[in-house]
Amino acid sequence: MVQATENWRFIGFILALVAVLTWGVALTVVGVLSPSSLRLAMRYLTIATGAAGIAIWLLNRYVWRLWGFRQVLKIPDLSGRWEGWYYRTLTKEWVPCAHEVSQRALDIVVNAWGPKNWSRSICASIVRDAHGASHELVWSYKTELTGPPHLPGDTHNGTHFFRISERQGVRYLEGTYITDRVREGDKTMGAGGFQRVVWVSKALRSALDYDSNRWGMAKPEEPSLP
C-alpha cells in the first residue's frame, strides 16, 4: 500500500459524478427508466452514496487503525512523535531531531525539527515490498529556519529514506537523508547523512523540545548506521 499526499477527494468526487450521470443517462436512453422512476432511483442512489461516503470517511480517519483492518490493508501505523538523532557528514556530529507523523489510511504528513530548523513534508509515502516483508517511509521536504544564526544553505530541500523496524518492543525509523544544501566554502550543492529515531508517544508537540534527561534515545557513538 502506497500512501501519498494528493487531492484524492477531488478525484473521487469527479469519478463518482461521472459514473452517476452516465448511469442515469444510459438507463433513460435505452428506456429502462422513465423520468419518474429515474427520480426515485436517484433518491435511493443519493442515500447509498451518502452512506458510502460516511463509511469511507470513518475508514480513512479511524477504522483503518484497528488491527484487523491494518492486516488487510498492510499499512503500518507510524502516527505520533519520534525522537532521536541525525548525523551530519559535513560537520561529523550527531544532532538531536524530532519527527512527528500525522497519518490516515489514504494520506500521511511528516514534520521534523532540529535545533534551528523545521522541515515540512512536500510529499510522503510508505513503500512496501511485493511480499510485505519490509516497509520504508520516504518523504521529501522543505526546510525553514526557526532561529539564528543564518548560514548559506540553511534553507534547503531534501528527502529522507527510513527503514521501518521493531526490536525488543521498540519501533525505529532508521536511514539516510540527502539535501541540496549549499556548502559553505566551495559553494557546491549537496549534503547527506544518517538518521535514527524511535517512537515515543501519540502526542504531538510541534517542536524539537529537546531535553537530554528524557529524550527518546541516547546519542549514538558510531558515525554511521550499521
N, C-alpha and C positions, 0 to 999 in steps of 0.2 A: 504493500500500500504506500503510495507516494502522496504526501501532503504538500500542497503549495498554496501560498497566499495569492489568490486570484479572485476575480469577480464571478464566482460560481453562482451566486444568487441571480445575477443578470442573465447568465447563460441558461440556467434552469427555467427562469421566467419566460424567456423567448421561446425555448423549446416547447414548454407546456402550452403557451399561447398558440403557436403554430399548429401543434397537434390537435388542440380543441377545435380551432377554426376549420382545419382540414377535415376532421371527423364530421363536424356538423354540416358543412357544405356538401361533402361527398354523399352522406346519407340522404340529404334533402334532394339532391340532383337525381339520384337513382330511384327516388320515390319511396324509400323505406320509411322515412319520417315525413309527416305533414307538419306545417308550421306550428300547430298546437301541440302535437306530440314532441316536436323538437324543443319547444319551450319547457315542457315537463322534463324531458331528458336532460336539458341544460341545467335545470334546477337541481336534479339529483347529482349531476356531474359536479356542480359547484360545491355541494355539500361534501362529496367524496374528495374533491381536490383540496378543500379546506382541511378536512381530517388528515389527509396525506401530508399537507404542509405542516400541520402541528406535529405529526409523528416524526417527520424529518427534522424539525427544529429540536425536538426532545432528544432524538438520537444523536444529532450533531453536538448538542450542548451538554447533555448529561448521560444518557443511557449508554453511550459507547464506552464509558469508563468501567461499566460492570464487567466482571471477569469473563463471563460467558461471551459477551459481545466482542471483547478485545481478543479472545481466542479465535473468533471467526474473522474479524477484520484485520487481525495481525498488526495492530497499531500499539506500540509501547507508549505508555503514559509518561511523558517527560515533564509535565507541568509542575511548576514550583521553582524554588530557589536552589541554585548550585553554587558552591563556594570552592575556591582553590587558587591555582597559580598559573601564570604563563611565563615562559622563558623567552627573553629577548636575545636572539643570536647576535645582534649588533653590539649590544652592551654587555652580554653574557651575565645576565642576572635574572632571578626569579622575582616576579612582581605579583602581588595579590590581585585577584579578579573575582567577580561575581556574575553569574549568568542567571537570568530569570526567564522562564518559558511559560507562555500563555498558549494553551492548546485546546483545540476542539477536534472532532472527527475529521473535518474537511479542511482545516487550516491550522497553522502553527506560527507563532510570532516569538522572536527571541530578542532580548535586550541584554547588554553586558556592560559592566562598569570596571574601570581601572582606577588608579589613584587620581588621574587627572582627565579622564575621558569617559564618554558614554557612546556605546555602539548600538545602533538600532538596525534590525534586520530589514533588508530590501525584499528578500525572498528567502524562504526556508523550506526544507523538505526532509522527510525521513525516508531513507533509501533502504530497501530490504533485498537480500539476495534471493535467487529463484526458489530456494528451499526454505527460506525463512529462518536460517540458522544464525544470521547476524544482521544487525541494523546499524545504520550510520546516519548521524544528523549532519546535514550540510546546510550552512546558511551564509549568505553574503550580506554585507553590512556597510553602513556609512558611519564614520566616527566623528563626533563633535567634542570639543573641549569643555571641561567643567571647571577649569581653574588654570591660573598662570603657573609657570612661565610658558609662553608660546614659542615653539621651535619649528623649523621647517619640517613639514611632513606630519605635524600633529593632527591635522585634519586630513583623513585619507579614507580609502575604501579597501575592502578585503573580503576574504572568505575563510570560514572555519570548516574543518573536516574532523568530526568527532566520531569515534567508535563508542557504541553504547554497550556497557558490560555491567555485570554484578558479581562481586566477590565477597564471600563471607557476610552476606546480608547488606553490603554497601554498594550503592549504584554509582557508577563512574561515567563521565564523558572524558575521553582522552583522545588527543590527536594533534594536528598541526594547524597553523594558520599562515596565510600569505597576504601581503598588502602591496599597495602601490605607493607606499610611503617614500617621500623624498629623503635621500640620505644626506645628512649634513656633512660637507667636506667635498666629496667628489660630485655632488649634485645629481647622482644617478637615482633611479627609482627602483624600489623593490626591497622587501624585507620579509622575514618569516620567523617562525619559532614553534614552540610546543606549548600545549595547554593540558591541564589536568584539573578537573573539578569533581566534587561529589555532591550528591543531592542531600539537602539539609532540612527542607520543610516545604509545605504547600504555600505558606505565607510569603508574599512578595514585599520587598522594601523599596524598590525603585531607586537604589543607591548602592554604592560599594559597602558602606557601613562596616569597614574593616576593624576588627578587634582581635588582637593576637591571642587573647585569653579564651575566646570562644569561637575561633574560626573553624570552618568545616574540616580542614585537614592541615597537617603540619607542612612546613615549607620543604619541598623536595631537596635532596642533596645532590643528586646526579644532574648533569647539564642537559640531559635529553631523555626522552621516553624510551623504555625497553623496546 
